[in-house]
Amino acid sequence: MNRAADPAGDLLYRSVLVLGTAVLLLNAAGLGPLRDQLWGSHTYAFFPAWVFVIGAAALIAIAAHVMMRGFTLPALTLPKWAGHALRALGAAAFFWLARIRHALLGDANSLSQNLPNGEHFHPDSPLTLLAHQVFYRLTRALFAHVRFEPGTFWNADAATAFATVGLGSAICGGLFALVAWALAGEMLAARPQAGASADPKSEPLRWLLFLVLMGQGYALLFCGYVENYTYLLFTMAAYLWLALRHLRGGALFWPGLALMFAVAWHLMAAILGPSFLVMAWLALARRERRVAAIRDLALLAAALAALLAFLAWVGGGYNLFAHLFQMIHTAGTGEVQQDHVGMFAPEHWRDFLSEQLLIGPLGFLLLVPAAAWVLRGGRWREPAALVLLVAAGLCALMSWVTRDLRLGYGRDWDLFAPYGMVMSVFALYVFASGARAAARLQSSLALAVAVSLFTTLPWIALNTSWDRSFARLKTLPLGRGRTEGVVGYWYGQRKDYANAHAWLDRSLEIYPGNLSSTIISGYFYLQEGKFLDGAKSFYMATRLRPSFMSYRVRLVDALVRAGQPEAAVTEAETLVEKWPTNAQAFAMYGIALHGVGRVDEARAALGGAIQMAPNEVAYRGALANLAIEGGYELTLKTLWQRVAGE
C-alpha cells in the first residue's frame, strides 16, 4: 500500500523515530555534565558505562533493522486461558522480582511507618489507605522476619509494612496486564477491517500494543512501589477499557463504576469525570440507547450513594465531594504551589519534560502528534476518539499547570504517572485504529517497544539498588533545599551524623525556611545528646510554624535536657496557653517549674495534668518527687522521657 494512503501509520512511524532519537540523545547527555538537570533521562549515569553502550547499540540495531527490513512478529497461538495466565502471572512475578528496594521516593517512608500504627484513612485517597491497612494485616506474617540494612527503613515494622504494600503493587501489576491486553484488543477492534481484534493476523499487533503499554515508565508503580497511586493507575486503565467497550455497544454502568472506584482510590481520578459526561451525553443523545443509559445512570447514582455512605463511615463523617471541591479550589487558586515558578520558566520546562520522559516516554510526547492529527483530520467527531481526547487532554493540561510539588518533581514523579498512562492509551488508540498498513504499524510498534524498554528497564533496575537510588537522589534538582534535606535525613538514619548535618546545614543555607530540614536537624541533635543545638533547631521550627505544638514540645524537651530549665519554663508557659486541655503540656510545665524551684506552681501544674490524665503514673511520680530532696534530678532520670513522649 502506498504510504500516502496511510497518513496515521506514516505519522506514527516518523514520530517514534524522532522520539527514539531524542530519547537516545537525552540519555547520552544525562551521562555527563547535564546529569543533575536531566533527571528524567539520566538513569544510565548510575550504572557502569558499558550498560549504556549495550542499551544504545541494541536500540540503534533494532531501529536500523526496522527501517531497512521492517519487522514481523510471528503469531503466538495460545489457549485463551493460558494467555491470560501467562500475562498476569508473568507480569506479577516480574514486578515482584524487580521490586523497588528503597523508600526514597514519594511518601513511601511515612506510609511504611504509619501503617503499623493503624493508619487507614486519608482524605485525598480514602479507599487506598484502607486497602493498604487491610492487606498489611492479612500479609504481614509473610514478612515478619524481613531483613533490611540498618538505615534503609525506619524500623522492622516499617520494613514489614513496606513489603506488604509492595506485594499489593505487584499483584495489581498482574491485573493491569489483563487490562492492558484488553485495551490492545479494543484498539485493534476499531481498525477499518471489521473484527480485526479477532483476526489471527492481528495477534502480533496486539502483543506489541500490550508491550508498549506495559513498558512505559509508569510501570515502576507495579514494581513493589509503596505509595497511593498503584490501585489508581490500574482502575483508571480499567475505566478506559470499559469506556471503549461501552462505545462499541456495552453498558454505561461499568465505566461509571470504574470511575467511581478510581476517585475513591484517589481524588485526582476526578480528572476523568468530563470524559464520562461526554459518554453519557452521547448515549442519551441516541434514541435507541437512551433508556439503557438512563437505567445505568440510575444504578450508578445508587452505587455512588452507597460508596459515599461507606467512606463517611470509614472516615468519621468524611464528605468526598466537599474535599474534592476544596482540592480543586486549592489547585485553582495556586495555594498548592510551594514555589513561585513561572508557567514558562526554564525550571518548569525542565521538570515537566523530565517527568514525561520518566513516566513515558511514549505518553505526552506521542500524544502531541496524535492529538494534532485527530483535530486536523476530524477524527475528534468519532465517539471513542473524542472521549479519549478529553481524558488525555485534561491529564496533559493538569500535568503542565502544576508548577511545583510538595516533595519536588523528582521525588513526587509518581503523582502524574496515572495521567501518563491515559495519554499513552489515547495516542496508541489513535494510531492503532487509524493506521491502514498492518505491516508498517507492526514495524512502528516494534520500534516503540524498543524505545520504551531502553528507558524503562534501567529506571526499574536502578530502583532495585538502595545505593544507586541514593546516589541519584543526591542529584535531583528538587529546589528550596529539599534535596539536601532528604539526603541529610537518610544519612542520619544511618547514624552518619557528620554527613547528615553537613547536608542539612547546606539545605538551610539554600532555603532558611525549610521546616523539614530544621526539625530533622533538631531530632538528630537530640539523638546525639547535643541538646542545646537541638533546642536551637526546634526554636526555629516554632517560629516557622507557631501553631504546631509538637515542635514546642520538643523545644521544651531539649531545653530541660540541656540544663536550661529557666528557658524551658518560658516556652512551656506558651505551650499551656495555646494547649490548655493537654495533660502533657501541663506535666512538662510543672517539671520545668520544679527545675527553677517554683514548687507550688509546679504542684498546681502537675495537679492539672493528673486531673486531665488520671491514669498516667509518670505525672503522679513527678508530683511525688516535688517533696523529695534531689527530686528534680530523679524525675529527669526516671520519668522525663515518658513525660516528653519519647
C-alpha positions in Angstrom: 0.0 0.0 0.0 1.2 3.5 -0.8 2.5 5.4 2.2 0.5 8.4 1.2 -2.7 6.4 1.7 -1.7 5.7 5.3 -1.2 9.1 7.0 -1.7 7.7 10.5 0.8 4.9 10.1 3.3 7.2 8.5 2.9 9.8 11.2 3.4 7.1 13.9 6.5 5.8 12.2 8.1 9.2 11.9 7.0 10.2 15.4 8.6 7.1 17.0 11.8 7.6 15.0 12.0 11.2 16.2 11.2 10.3 19.8 13.6 7.4 19.8 16.4 9.7 18.5 15.6 12.3 21.1 15.5 9.8 23.9 18.8 8.3 22.9 20.4 11.8 22.8 18.9 12.9 26.1 20.1 9.7 27.8 23.6 10.3 26.4 23.5 13.9 27.6 22.4 12.7 31.0 25.7 10.8 31.4 27.7 13.9 31.5 27.5 17.4 33.0 23.7 17.6 32.4 23.1 14.7 34.8 21.9 16.9 37.6 19.4 18.7 35.3 18.1 15.9 33.0 16.6 13.9 35.9 14.1 12.2 33.6 16.7 10.7 31.3 19.9 10.2 33.4 19.3 6.7 34.8 22.2 5.2 32.8 24.6 7.6 34.6 24.3 5.5 37.7 25.5 2.3 36.0 28.8 1.4 34.5 29.3 3.0 31.1 29.1 -0.4 29.3 25.4 -0.6 30.3 24.5 2.5 28.2 26.7 1.3 25.3 24.9 -2.1 25.2 21.4 -0.4 25.5 22.2 2.2 22.9 23.7 -0.3 20.5 20.6 -2.6 20.8 18.2 0.4 20.2 20.2 1.5 17.1 20.4 -2.0 15.8 16.6 -2.5 16.2 15.9 0.8 14.6 18.2 0.1 11.6 16.6 -3.3 11.1 13.1 -1.8 11.2 14.0 0.9 8.8 15.7 -1.4 6.3 13.7 -4.6 6.5 10.6 -3.9 8.6 9.6 -6.1 11.4 7.3 -9.1 11.7 6.4 -10.8 14.9 5.1 -14.4 14.5 1.6 -15.1 15.7 1.6 -16.8 19.2 -1.2 -19.4 19.4 -2.1 -20.0 23.0 -5.4 -21.1 24.5 -7.3 -18.0 25.9 -7.0 -19.0 29.5 -3.3 -19.9 29.1 -2.6 -16.5 27.5 -4.3 -14.6 30.3 -2.5 -16.7 33.0 0.9 -16.1 31.2 0.4 -12.4 31.1 -1.0 -11.9 34.6 1.3 -14.3 36.5 4.3 -13.4 34.4 3.8 -9.7 34.9 3.2 -10.0 38.6 6.3 -12.3 39.0 8.5 -9.8 37.1 7.3 -6.8 39.0 7.9 -8.6 42.3 11.4 -9.9 41.4 12.3 -6.4 40.1 10.7 -4.6 43.0 12.0 -1.3 44.4 14.3 -1.7 47.4 14.1 1.7 49.0 11.8 4.3 50.5 13.5 7.3 49.0 10.7 8.4 46.6 7.2 9.7 47.2 5.6 9.1 50.6 7.0 5.5 50.9 8.9 6.3 54.1 5.9 7.9 56.0 3.4 5.3 54.7 5.5 2.4 55.8 5.9 4.0 59.2 2.3 4.8 59.7 0.6 1.5 58.6 1.9 -0.4 61.7 0.4 2.4 63.8 -3.0 1.8 62.4 -3.3 4.5 59.7 -6.2 3.5 57.5 -7.6 6.7 56.0 -6.5 9.8 54.2 -8.9 12.4 52.7 -7.1 12.5 49.3 -7.0 8.7 48.9 -9.8 7.4 51.2 -10.1 3.9 49.9 -6.4 3.3 49.2 -5.2 3.7 52.8 -8.0 1.3 53.9 -6.8 -1.3 51.3 -3.2 -0.9 52.4 -4.2 -1.4 56.1 -6.3 -4.5 55.4 -3.6 -6.0 53.1 -1.0 -5.2 55.7 -2.9 -7.1 58.4 -3.5 -10.0 56.1 0.0 -10.5 54.8 2.4 -9.1 57.5 3.0 -12.6 58.8 4.7 -13.4 55.5 7.3 -10.7 56.1 7.6 -10.8 59.9 11.3 -11.6 59.7 12.2 -9.5 56.7 15.8 -8.4 56.7 16.9 -4.9 55.9 20.1 -3.0 56.1 20.1 -0.5 59.0 19.3 3.0 57.9 17.2 1.9 54.9 13.9 1.7 56.8 12.7 3.3 60.0 12.5 0.0 61.8 11.5 -3.6 61.4 7.7 -2.9 61.5 8.2 -0.3 58.7 10.2 -2.7 56.6 7.4 -5.3 57.0 4.7 -2.7 56.0 6.8 -1.7 53.0 6.9 -5.3 51.9 3.2 -5.8 52.2 2.3 -2.7 50.2 4.9 -3.8 47.7 3.3 -7.2 47.3 -0.1 -5.5 46.7 1.5 -3.3 44.0 3.0 -6.4 42.2 -0.4 -8.2 42.3 -2.0 -5.1 40.9 0.5 -5.1 38.1 -0.6 -8.6 37.2 -4.2 -7.4 37.0 -3.0 -4.4 35.0 -1.5 -6.8 32.4 -5.0 -8.2 31.8 -6.5 -4.8 31.3 -3.6 -3.8 29.0 -4.3 -6.8 26.9 -8.0 -5.9 26.8 -7.1 -2.3 25.8 -4.9 -3.5 23.0 -7.9 -5.6 21.7 -10.2 -2.6 21.8 -7.7 -0.6 19.9 -7.5 -3.2 17.1 -11.2 -3.7 17.1 -11.5 -0.1 16.0 -9.4 -0.6 12.9 -11.1 -0.2 9.5 -11.2 -4.0 9.0 -14.2 -5.4 10.8 -13.4 -7.9 13.5 -9.7 -7.1 13.4 -9.2 -7.9 17.1 -10.4 -11.5 16.4 -8.3 -11.9 13.3 -5.2 -14.2 14.0 -3.2 -11.8 11.9 -3.8 -9.1 14.5 -2.3 -11.2 17.3 1.2 -9.9 16.8 -0.1 -6.3 16.7 -1.9 -6.9 20.0 1.2 -8.3 21.6 3.2 -5.2 20.5 0.5 -2.8 21.8 0.4 -4.7 25.0 4.2 -4.5 25.4 4.2 -0.7 24.7 1.5 -0.2 27.4 3.4 -2.4 29.9 6.8 -0.9 29.0 6.2 2.8 30.0 7.9 4.3 33.0 4.7 4.3 35.0 5.1 0.6 35.3 7.5 1.2 38.2 4.4 1.7 40.3 3.8 -2.0 40.0 7.4 -2.9 40.9 6.7 -3.2 44.6 6.3 0.5 44.8 5.0 1.9 48.1 2.6 4.8 47.5 -1.1 5.6 47.0 -1.2 5.6 43.1 -0.9 1.9 42.1 -4.6 0.9 42.5 -5.5 4.2 41.0 -3.4 3.5 37.9 -5.0 0.1 37.4 -8.5 1.4 37.9 -8.1 4.3 35.5 -6.9 1.8 32.9 -9.9 -0.3 33.6 -12.1 2.8 33.1 -10.6 3.5 29.7 -11.1 -0.2 28.6 -14.7 -0.2 29.8 -15.3 3.1 28.2 -14.2 1.8 24.8 -16.3 -1.3 25.3 -19.3 0.9 26.1 -18.8 2.9 22.9 -18.9 -0.3 21.0 -22.2 -1.3 22.5 -21.6 -2.1 26.1 -23.3 -0.8 29.2 -22.6 2.7 30.5 -22.8 1.4 34.1 -19.4 -0.4 34.1 -17.1 2.5 33.1 -19.1 4.7 35.5 -18.5 2.2 38.3 -14.8 2.0 37.5 -14.5 5.8 37.5 -16.3 5.9 40.9 -13.8 3.5 42.4 -10.9 5.3 40.8 -11.9 8.5 42.5 -12.3 6.6 45.8 -8.8 5.3 45.4 -7.5 8.9 44.9 -9.4 12.1 44.2 -7.1 13.0 41.3 -9.0 10.5 39.2 -11.8 13.1 39.0 -9.9 14.5 36.0 -11.7 11.7 34.1 -15.1 13.0 35.0 -15.6 15.2 32.0 -14.9 12.3 29.6 -17.6 10.2 31.4 -20.0 13.1 31.0 -19.2 13.1 27.2 -20.0 9.4 27.1 -23.3 9.9 29.0 -24.3 12.8 26.7 -23.5 10.7 23.6 -25.6 7.8 25.0 -28.6 10.0 25.9 -28.4 11.7 22.5 -29.1 8.3 20.7 -32.7 7.3 20.9 -32.0 3.6 20.8 -29.6 3.8 23.7 -31.4 6.4 25.8 -33.5 4.0 28.0 -30.5 1.8 28.8 -28.4 4.9 29.6 -31.0 6.3 32.0 -31.2 2.9 33.7 -27.4 2.8 34.0 -27.2 6.3 35.4 -29.8 5.5 38.0 -27.9 2.4 39.1 -24.7 4.5 39.2 -26.5 7.0 41.4 -27.4 4.3 43.9 -23.9 2.9 43.8 -22.5 6.3 44.4 -24.8 6.9 47.4 -23.6 3.6 48.9 -19.9 4.4 48.3 -20.3 7.9 49.9 -22.0 6.4 52.9 -19.2 3.8 53.3 -16.5 6.4 53.0 -18.3 8.6 55.5 -18.4 5.7 57.9 -14.8 4.8 57.4 -13.6 8.5 57.6 -15.7 9.6 60.5 -18.1 11.8 58.6 -15.9 12.3 55.5 -17.5 14.1 52.6 -15.9 13.1 49.4 -17.4 15.9 47.3 -16.6 18.6 49.8 -13.0 17.5 50.0 -12.9 17.2 46.2 -14.2 20.8 45.8 -11.7 22.0 48.3 -8.8 20.3 46.4 -10.0 21.9 43.1 -10.2 25.3 44.7 -6.8 25.0 46.3 -5.3 23.9 43.0 -7.1 26.6 41.0 -6.1 29.4 43.3 -2.5 28.4 43.3 -2.3 27.7 47.1 -0.8 24.3 46.4 2.2 25.8 44.7 5.1 25.9 47.1 7.4 27.8 44.8 6.6 30.7 42.5 7.9 29.1 39.4 6.5 30.7 36.2 4.5 28.7 33.8 7.1 29.1 31.1 10.1 29.3 33.4 13.1 27.1 32.3 12.8 25.2 35.6 9.2 24.3 34.8 10.1 23.2 31.3 12.9 21.1 32.7 10.7 19.4 35.3 7.7 18.9 33.1 9.7 17.3 30.3 11.8 15.2 32.7 8.5 14.0 34.3 7.1 13.0 31.0 10.2 11.2 29.9 10.3 9.3 33.2 6.6 8.2 33.2 6.6 7.6 29.4 8.4 8.2 27.2 5.6 7.5 24.8 2.9 9.3 26.7 2.7 13.1 26.4 5.4 13.1 23.7 3.3 10.8 21.5 0.1 12.4 22.5 1.1 15.7 20.8 1.3 14.4 17.2 -1.7 12.1 17.9 -3.9 15.0 19.1 -2.8 17.2 16.2 -3.7 14.5 13.7 -7.1 13.9 15.4 -8.0 17.6 15.4 -6.8 18.3 12.0 -8.4 15.3 10.3 -11.7 15.5 12.0 -11.5 12.2 13.9 -12.4 14.0 17.1 -16.0 13.6 15.9 -15.7 9.8 16.5 -17.1 9.0 19.9 -14.1 6.9 21.1 -11.5 9.4 19.8 -13.5 12.3 21.5 -13.8 10.6 24.8 -10.1 9.6 25.0 -9.1 13.1 23.7 -11.0 14.8 26.5 -9.5 12.4 29.1 -5.9 12.6 27.8 -6.1 16.3 27.1 -7.2 17.2 30.6 -4.5 14.9 32.1 -1.9 16.7 29.9 -3.2 20.1 31.0 -3.2 19.2 34.7 0.4 17.8 34.4 1.5 21.1 32.8 -0.2 23.6 35.0 1.2 22.1 38.2 4.4 24.0 38.7 5.7 22.6 41.9 5.1 19.7 44.2 5.4 19.2 48.0 8.4 16.9 47.7 9.7 18.4 44.4 9.1 16.9 41.0 11.9 14.4 41.2 10.5 12.7 44.3 6.9 13.2 43.5 7.3 11.8 40.0 4.6 9.2 40.8 1.8 11.7 41.2 1.3 12.1 37.4 2.2 8.5 36.4 -1.5 7.5 36.1 -2.0 10.5 33.8 0.8 9.4 31.7 -1.0 6.1 31.2 -4.1 7.9 29.9 -2.0 9.9 27.5 -0.4 6.7 26.2 -3.7 4.9 25.7 -5.1 7.9 23.7 -2.0 8.1 21.4 -1.9 4.3 20.8 -5.6 4.2 20.1 -5.4 6.9 17.6 -2.6 5.4 15.7 -3.5 1.7 16.1 -7.1 2.3 14.9 -6.1 4.8 12.2 -3.2 3.1 10.6 -4.1 1.1 7.5 -1.0 -0.9 6.7 -0.6 -3.6 9.3 3.0 -4.4 8.4 4.0 -0.7 8.8 2.1 -0.5 12.1 3.8 -3.6 13.3 7.3 -2.1 12.5 6.4 1.2 14.2 5.2 -0.6 17.3 8.3 -2.8 17.5 10.4 0.3 17.4 8.1 1.9 20.1 8.7 -1.2 22.3 12.5 -0.8 21.9 12.4 2.9 22.7 10.2 2.3 25.8 12.3 -0.6 27.1 15.5 1.4 26.5 14.3 4.0 29.0 12.1 1.9 31.4 14.4 -1.1 32.1 17.3 1.0 33.6 14.7 3.0 35.5 13.4 -0.2 37.1 16.9 -1.7 37.6 18.1 1.5 39.2 15.4 1.2 41.9 16.4 -2.3 42.8 19.5 -0.9 44.4 19.4 1.3 47.5 22.9 2.7 46.9 22.3 3.6 43.3 19.0 5.2 44.1 20.6 7.2 47.0 23.3 8.4 44.6 20.6 9.5 42.2 18.7 11.3 45.0 21.7 13.5 45.6 21.5 14.8 42.1 17.8 15.7 41.9 17.1 19.4 41.5 14.2 19.5 43.9 14.6 23.1 44.8 14.3 25.0 48.1 17.0 22.8 49.8 14.7 19.7 49.6 17.4 17.5 48.0 19.9 18.4 50.7 17.4 17.9 53.4 16.2 14.5 52.4 19.8 13.3 51.8 20.7 14.6 55.3 17.7 12.7 56.8 18.9 9.4 55.3 22.5 9.9 56.4 21.1 10.5 59.9 19.0 7.3 59.7 22.3 5.5 59.1 23.8 7.2 62.2 26.3 9.1 60.0 25.6 12.4 61.8 28.5 14.3 60.4 27.3 13.9 56.8 23.7 14.4 58.0 24.4 17.8 59.5 26.6 18.8 56.6 23.7 18.2 54.1 21.1 19.7 56.4 23.1 22.8 57.0 23.5 23.1 53.3 19.7 22.8 52.9 19.1 25.6 55.4 21.8 27.8 53.7 19.9 27.4 50.4 16.5 28.0 51.9 16.4 29.0 55.6 12.6 28.5 55.7 12.9 24.7 55.1 10.9 23.4 58.0 11.6 19.8 57.3 15.4 20.2 57.4 15.0 22.3 60.6 13.1 19.7 62.6 15.1 16.8 61.2 18.3 18.5 62.3 16.8 19.0 65.7 15.8 15.4 66.2 19.3 14.2 65.2 20.9 16.6 67.7 18.7 15.1 70.4 19.7 11.6 69.3 23.4 12.6 69.6 22.8 14.2 73.0 23.6 17.7 71.7 20.5 19.1 73.4 21.4 22.8 73.2 21.9 22.5 69.4 18.6 20.6 69.3 16.9 23.4 71.2 18.1 26.0 68.6 16.7 23.9 65.8 13.3 23.5 67.5 13.2 27.2 68.4 13.5 28.0 64.7 10.8 25.4 64.0 8.4 27.1 66.4 9.0 30.4 64.7 8.4 28.9 61.2 5.2 27.1 62.4 4.0 28.7 65.7 0.7 26.7 65.6 2.5 23.3 65.6 2.6 22.4 69.3 4.6 19.3 68.7 7.6 21.4 67.8 7.3 23.4 71.0 7.1 20.1 73.0 10.4 19.1 71.5 11.8 22.6 72.3 10.9 22.3 75.9 12.3 18.7 76.0 15.6 19.9 74.5 15.9 22.8 76.9 15.2 20.7 80.0 17.7 18.1 78.9 20.3 20.8 78.1 20.1 22.0 81.7 18.2 25.2 80.8 15.0 25.0 83.0 14.6 28.8 83.0 14.2 28.9 79.2 12.1 25.7 79.3 9.7 27.4 81.7 9.2 30.4 79.3 8.5 28.1 76.3 6.3 25.8 78.5 4.2 28.7 79.5 3.4 29.4 75.9 2.7 25.7 75.5 0.0 25.6 78.2 -1.5 28.8 77.0 -2.0 27.5 73.5 -2.8 23.9 74.5 -4.9 24.4 77.7 -6.5 20.9 77.5 -3.4 18.9 77.0 -2.1 16.9 80.0 1.4 16.5 78.6 1.8 20.3 78.3 1.0 20.9 81.9 3.2 18.0 83.1 6.2 19.4 81.2 5.4 22.8 82.5 5.2 21.5 86.1 8.6 19.7 85.8 10.3 22.8 84.3 8.9 24.8 87.2 10.3 22.3 89.6 13.7 22.8 88.0 13.7 26.5 88.8 12.4 26.0 92.4 8.9 27.2 91.9 7.5 24.2 93.7 4.0 25.5 94.5 3.4 26.4 90.9 4.8 23.1 89.8 2.4 21.2 92.1 -0.5 23.1 90.6 0.6 22.4 87.0 1.2 18.7 87.7 -2.1 18.5 89.5 -3.8 19.8 86.4 -2.0 17.2 84.3 -3.2 14.4 86.6 -6.8 15.7 86.6 -6.7 15.5 82.7 -4.9 12.2 82.6 -5.6 10.4 86.0 -4.1 7.1 84.8 -0.7 8.4 83.8 1.7 7.2 86.5 4.6 9.4 85.3 2.7 12.5 86.2 1.9 11.2 89.7 5.6 10.2 90.1 6.7 13.7 89.1 4.3 15.2 91.7 5.6 12.9 94.4 9.2 13.9 93.6 8.4 17.5 94.5 8.7 16.6 98.2 12.0 14.7 97.8 15.4 16.2 98.0 17.0 15.8 94.6 13.5 15.1 93.3 14.0 17.1 90.1 17.1 15.1 89.1 15.2 11.9 89.9 12.3 13.0 87.7 14.7 13.8 84.8 16.4 10.4 85.2 13.4 8.1 85.6 10.3 9.9 84.3 11.2 12.7 81.8 11.5 10.6 78.7 8.0 9.2 79.3 6.5 12.6 80.1 8.1 14.2 77.0 6.7 11.4 74.8 10.0 9.9 73.6 
